[in-house]
Amino acid sequence: ENTKLNGELVVANETIVTQTAANEELISENKDLTSKVAIAAVLTGDDLTAVSMKKLGSGALKETNRYKKTTTFQISMIIDANEIAVSGEKQVYFVIKDASGTVVASKGTFNAGDTDVSYSDVATVNYQNKETDVLFDVAVEKGTLSKGTYTVAAYLDANVLGTTTLTLKESFLGIF
């Protein structure tokens, strides 16, 4: 009887060792798949555009390329559809930098991975896993800008969705 039990014990131990190895392999595969899903769940963006606008006497906005008249940067973009991403309220941070790299109209900072980034404004978007249009106006104080090329970037979940540039010129003949 002891011989029979010893034989069963050896078989049981071999089964445990085999099962433990299989479990470790499944755990490793699960970690790999989890990281692939996390990568696939990252939201992306397209068609980021930025236009400088001036406020008319009526309160309406009109496009301008003159730095002295600019009161608003109108930013538009598309957040791409992604069935894997988590839906719900998303914060899109807009960073506008002048030619020297200074953030225009800084309202605070947010964490982009391992770096704190100053932002010009933030929009809350209700993302429902489908293509989502974003149109947002970033107000700037008239007369605080200078001529040059401005870089506009949009961030979502610490990732850059897109960047674009626009150039603001001096007023016609330098008098307006």
C-alpha positions in Angstrom: 0.0 0.0 0.0 2.9 2.5 0.8 4.4 1.7 -2.6 1.1 2.5 -4.3 0.7 5.8 -2.3 4.3 6.8 -3.1 3.6 6.2 -6.8 0.5 8.3 -6.6 2.4 11.0 -4.7 5.1 11.1 -7.4 2.4 11.4 -10.1 0.7 14.2 -8.2 3.9 16.1 -7.7 4.7 15.8 -11.4 1.2 17.1 -12.2 1.7 20.0 -9.8 5.0 20.9 -11.4 3.5 20.7 -14.9 0.4 22.8 -13.9 2.6 25.4 -12.2 4.7 25.8 -15.3 1.5 26.1 -17.4 0.1 28.7 -15.0 3.3 30.8 -15.1 3.2 30.7 -18.9 -0.5 31.9 -18.9 0.4 34.6 -16.5 3.2 35.8 -18.8 0.9 35.7 -21.8 -1.8 37.6 -19.9 0.6 40.4 -18.9 1.7 40.6 -22.6 -1.9 40.8 -23.8 -2.8 43.4 -21.1 0.0 45.6 -22.3 -1.1 45.2 -25.9 -4.7 46.2 -25.0 -3.4 49.2 -23.1 -1.5 50.3 -26.2 -4.5 49.7 -28.4 -6.7 51.7 -26.0 -4.7 54.9 -26.4 -6.8 57.6 -28.1 -5.5 59.3 -31.2 -6.4 62.5 -33.0 -6.5 63.9 -36.5 -6.9 67.1 -38.4 -5.7 69.5 -35.6 -6.0 73.1 -36.9 -5.7 76.4 -35.2 -6.8 79.8 -36.4 -6.2 83.2 -34.8 -9.4 85.2 -34.4 -10.3 88.8 -33.5 -13.4 89.9 -31.7 -15.6 92.3 -33.6 -17.7 95.1 -32.1 -20.7 92.8 -32.4 -19.0 90.1 -30.3 -18.6 87.8 -33.3 -15.2 86.3 -34.1 -13.4 86.9 -37.4 -10.2 85.3 -38.7 -7.1 87.4 -38.6 -3.4 86.8 -39.1 -2.3 90.0 -37.2 -0.8 89.5 -33.7 -2.0 92.8 -32.3 -5.7 92.0 -33.2 -5.8 88.4 -32.0 -8.1 87.7 -29.0 -8.7 84.0 -29.5 -7.2 80.9 -30.9 -9.9 78.7 -32.4 -8.7 75.1 -32.3 -10.5 72.2 -34.0 -9.6 68.5 -34.2 -11.1 65.0 -34.3 -10.6 62.3 -31.7 -10.6 59.0 -33.5 -13.0 56.2 -32.8 -11.6 53.5 -30.5 -13.8 50.6 -29.3 -11.2 49.5 -26.7 -10.7 52.9 -25.0 -12.6 53.8 -21.9 -15.6 56.1 -22.7 -16.7 59.1 -20.7 -15.5 62.6 -19.8 -12.0 63.3 -21.2 -9.8 66.3 -20.5 -8.1 67.7 -23.7 -5.3 70.1 -22.8 -4.3 72.7 -25.4 -0.7 74.1 -25.3 0.0 77.2 -27.3 3.6 78.3 -27.5 5.0 81.4 -29.0 8.2 81.5 -31.2 10.4 81.6 -28.1 8.7 78.5 -26.6 6.8 80.3 -23.9 3.3 79.0 -23.2 0.6 81.6 -24.1 -2.1 82.4 -21.5 -0.9 79.6 -19.1 -3.7 78.4 -16.9 -1.8 75.7 -15.0 0.0 72.5 -15.5 -0.9 68.8 -16.1 1.1 65.6 -15.9 2.2 64.2 -19.2 3.8 60.9 -18.2 6.8 61.9 -16.2 6.7 65.6 -17.0 4.6 68.5 -15.9 3.4 70.6 -18.9 2.0 74.1 -18.8 -1.2 74.5 -20.7 -3.2 77.4 -22.3 -6.6 75.9 -21.7 -8.5 72.6 -21.2 -11.7 71.3 -22.7 -13.9 68.5 -21.3 -15.1 66.2 -24.0 -17.8 63.5 -23.7 -16.1 60.6 -25.6 -18.3 57.6 -26.4 -15.8 55.5 -28.4 -16.8 57.0 -31.7 -15.2 59.8 -33.8 -15.6 63.0 -31.9 -15.2 66.5 -33.2 -13.7 69.1 -30.9 -14.0 72.8 -31.4 -12.6 75.0 -28.7 -11.7 78.7 -28.3 -8.7 79.7 -26.2 -9.0 83.3 -25.2 -5.8 85.5 -25.1 -5.5 89.1 -23.9 -5.4 91.5 -26.9 -2.0 93.0 -27.3 0.0 90.3 -25.3 1.1 88.4 -28.4 4.0 89.1 -30.8 4.7 88.4 -34.4 6.0 84.9 -35.2 5.1 81.3 -35.5 3.0 79.7 -32.8 2.9 76.0 -32.1 -0.4 74.5 -30.9 -0.5 71.0 -29.4 -3.4 69.0 -28.0 -2.9 66.4 -25.2 -5.3 63.7 -24.0 -4.4 61.2 -21.3 -0.8 62.5 -21.3 -0.4 61.7 -25.0 0.0 64.2 -27.8 -3.0 64.0 -30.1 -1.6 66.4 -32.6 0.4 69.6 -33.3 0.1 72.4 -35.8 1.5 75.8 -36.3 0.3 79.2 -37.3 2.0 82.5 -38.1 1.0 85.9 -36.8 2.2 88.9 -38.7 2.7 92.5 -38.0 -0.3 94.8 -38.8 -0.5 96.3 -42.2 2.1 99.1 -42.4 2.8 98.5 -38.7 0.1 100.9 -37.6 -2.9 98.6 -36.8 
